[in-house]
Every structure is written in C-alpha cells, then in structure tokens.
C-alpha cells in the first residue's frame, strides 16, 4: 500500500475523515514535537497536497459503462449497496447525472501502483466528453464507509425490494470479502447493463467527498469519488484543482519555508 507520510493532509484538504486502515501513516498529528510533515514537490517546486512515496505510479483506466435509465444515481459505501434504499442509512447521496446517449456513462478508476501492488483510490463518472477546466467539491461527504469501499448504484436498484442473498450482496461477499478483489460490477436493477459498482478506496473507513468537474461551457462533465490517497494533480492534471487542494498546497509551500506550522507541525521536503 502507498505509504502516506502526510495522510492527515487529506483530512484537512478535501475533508476525507477516516481511520486510514488501508494505509500506513508515518506521521500522525499529536504535538508539534512529535511529528514533521513530509512534503513532495512537483517539477516546478510547488508542493503537492499529499505526500507521494517515490516509485508510486498513478494512472486512470476504464472500468465499465454504467447504465442509469433515469440518470439518477446514489453514492454510498460499498457495503451498503446490497441494501440500498431500504432505510435512511442506506440511501446514500443522490446525484442526477447529465444527459448522455443511451444514458450510459463511462466509469474510470484511478489506480496507484506501489511496490508491485495495485489499488484503486477513486472513481470517475464521465458525464460529457468535454475537457474539464475546473474542479469543485460537490458534496463534502459523498459517501461514508465502514468497509474501506466506495459505491455507485442506480435509483432503479435502490427502489427495488431487497432480500437476503440478493445478487449485489452475493457479489460483495464473493468478490471483495472472499476473493479480496479491488472492485466488482453488478447488473441487478432489471435494466441491461452495469448498474452497481463497488471499489476499494485505497484509504480505509470514513467519509469521502464527491468532486465535480466542469467544462468551458459551465456544464458538469465528470463526477469523482475521491479518497485523497494520492496527490490530486497527479491524478487529474487537467483543469483547475478544487479550492481545498490549492489551499493545502499553499499551506505546505509556506510551511517548507518555515513561515507556517500546519496543524501545529513543521514541514520537510522529502527527495523524490
């Protein structure tokens, strides 16, 4: 797994709040004397919002095509997908996607590879095939998980009655729990095509944001479920980053100059 020396930077940046069970933190804020923030710099010398361990590779890969007949999806922890819509705890965060031919939406995963191990750290729903010029936080809490997984499902699946052992529950236990796979794809809402996606978030338990990307016309072009386990700008080089990312980078820039303590701690630049 990615070694996050500044794992808590993600908490303060994009409000990822959680245990980080799936990561190995090498610095945990307690008192100014007990820790130092490790900071990574880009080629221009600007800090990233999250420390990146040397040798980590980050890339974006197609995952599936989501069919959302009503355009309405719900974001939630992967462990809640099997019971989506049954009560308040399983309703997740509703989002209405932009119109797209056939109401079929490409979904990509952001992967990080470290020490010959792959992990997913985010998912992207493509709403429009236009370049993103600006990113902003759509929901500070896009989903909450106690299983270290993010999830996307359709309103159609959430509206159906659920029984124990339903197809999504079976997939969750077989693929993520028993086989320890990083994601699964389900088709259970009665309409052809993938309607349910669960993925390891590369971080652990907690609450995680949903980030929206807008094109030059102002239309939303992409929706990201993000864990902030890797630097935003390495995962999304296109478009102005969310304000929280820029704020954190600015804090680290001042911190490495000795002009600011970040949450009580000093900073040091680690060679890449």
C-alpha positions, -999 to +999 in steps of 0.1 A: +000+000+000+010+036-005+030+049+024+013+082+033+036+103+055+011+131+053-021+111+054-038+137+076-032+163+049-060+146+030-083+151+060-077+188+061-077+192+024-107+175+008-123+166+042-115+129+040-123+118+075-114+083+085-091+058+100-069+052+070-070+014+078-057+005+044-027+028+045+005+030+066+009+065+080+044+076+090+033+109+107+002+114+128-005+148+143-003+149+181+020+177+193+045+199+174+074+180+189+062+145+179+059+148+141+070+165+110+050+168+077+068+151+048+061+171+017+066+162-020+073+188-047+063+188-083+090+196-110+083+233-107+090+231-069+054+235-058+042+211-030+015+185-037-014+184-014-005+148-003+029+132+001+038+107-027+062+079-020+090+075-046+081+048-071+044+052-069+026+052-103-008+068-108-030+062-138-066+064-149-081+033-165-116+025-179-136+004-155-171-001-170-200+017-185-228+025-161-264+023-173-286+048-154-320+047-170-334+077-150-300+094-148-303+092-110-275+075-091-268+071-054-233+073-039-226+052-008-202+029+009-198-004-010-210-024+019-244-007+017-251-014-019-269-047-012-295-029+009-296+004-010-328+024-004-341+002+025-337+029+051-321+062+059-287+047+065-287+031+030-299+059+008-265+074+003-260+107-016-283+112-046-270+127-078-287+133-111-263+129-139-262+149-171-280+136-202-259+112-223-267+090-253-285+059-240-280+071-205-248+051-204-219+066-186-182+056-189-167+050-154-130+051-149-109+041-119-079+060-106-052+034-097-020+037-078+008+011-081+034+009-054+058-019-046+042-040-073+008-037-057-022-021-074-050-003-056-079+018-066-081+053-049-110+069-068-137+065-094-148+089-122-182+090-138-179+107-172-210+128-180-197+147-210-169+140-235-155+175-230-123+187-212-126+196-176-114+232-169-125+235-133-130+211-103-150+219-072-164+200-042-200+190-049-205+171-017-181+173+012-195+139+022-201+120-010-202+086+008-195+070+042-179+036+046-171+012+074-155-012+049-130+009+030-151+008-002-169+033-023-201+025-042-223+038-070-257+024-079-288+035-098-320+048-084-336+018-101-317-007-079-323+013-048-361+013-054-363-025-057-373-046-027-343-065-013-339-100+001-310-116+019-286-131-006-296-108-035-271-105-064-253-075-051-249-090-016-236-122-032-211-102-053-199-081-024-191-112-003-177-133-031-156-106-048-145-081-022-145-101+010-136-137+000-115-131-031-103-097-019-107-081-053-105-044-056-139-039-073-170-056-086-196-047-112-233-057-108-264-058-130-294-062-107-319-034-114-338-051-142-323-030-170-295-043-192-260-030-183-239-024-152-259-006-125-238-011-094-201-006-088-181-011-056-144-004-053-117-003-027-109+033-019-072+028-011-076+045+023-100+028+047-130+038+067-145+072+070-163+099+049-152+109+014-160+137-009-176+138-043-158+162-067-174+178-098-156+187-129-170+214-152-161+221-189-156+255-205-194+260-211-200+255-173-217+221-178-207+193-154-185+169-173-174+144-146-181+133-111-153+119-089-155+098-057-122+106-041-101+093-012-072+118-014-047+089-010-025+104-038-019+140-050-049+154-068-027+170-096-010+136-103-044+120-108-061+149-126-036+171-145-064+187-165-084+216-150-080+239-120-079+218-088-106+220-061-100+250-038-092+227-009-063+212-028-049+246-037-052+258-001-033+228+012-006+232-013-002+268-003+000+259+033+028+234+026+046+260+005+047+284+034+055+255+058+086+244+040+098+280+041+095+280+078+067+306+077+038+285+089+031+254+110+005+231+095-018+219+123+010+226+148+037+207+128+067+218+107+074+205+072+103+189+054+108+182+018+115+146+010+135+138-021+116+121-049 
